[in-house]
């Protein structure tokens, strides 16, 4: 499980460094939120996102996340860990629509097993105040066939 996550993280870093696209207004961010659906719980995330320079209406971000999905019936923690690429487009100066294309490893504490699958999602993110954004997204995860709505608050370090 740890080896797989290290490979995902290393691949994301190599992709970001080797990209030939020019970027502007990039900033790291952190945040947290709630997930409601077939797997509900709290989530924490961090990443880096930027507007693409050509016409500055496009967005490209990368994110890692941890979801605490509560405890099973025999008091074992269920959680998920993953990484996503998040391309998007700005609808106006404060709001963007984005897609989430990622990979997630889900750990079932009561069964003592881990499964890995693709993650696909659609979302909207808008600026609330300087450095603060709110987002809502719908995400499907293939390994455990879940459909979930996430709402989150994030802080951008710019």
Secondary structure, DSSP 8 states (H G I E B T S, - for coil): -HHHHHHHHHHHHHHHHH----EEEEEEEEEEEEEEESS-EEEEEEEEEEEETTTS-EEEEEEEEEEEEEE-TTS-EEEEEEEEEEEEEESSSSEEEEEEEEEEEEEETTTTEEEEEEEEEEEEEEEEETTEEEEEEEEEETTTTEEEEEEEEEEE--
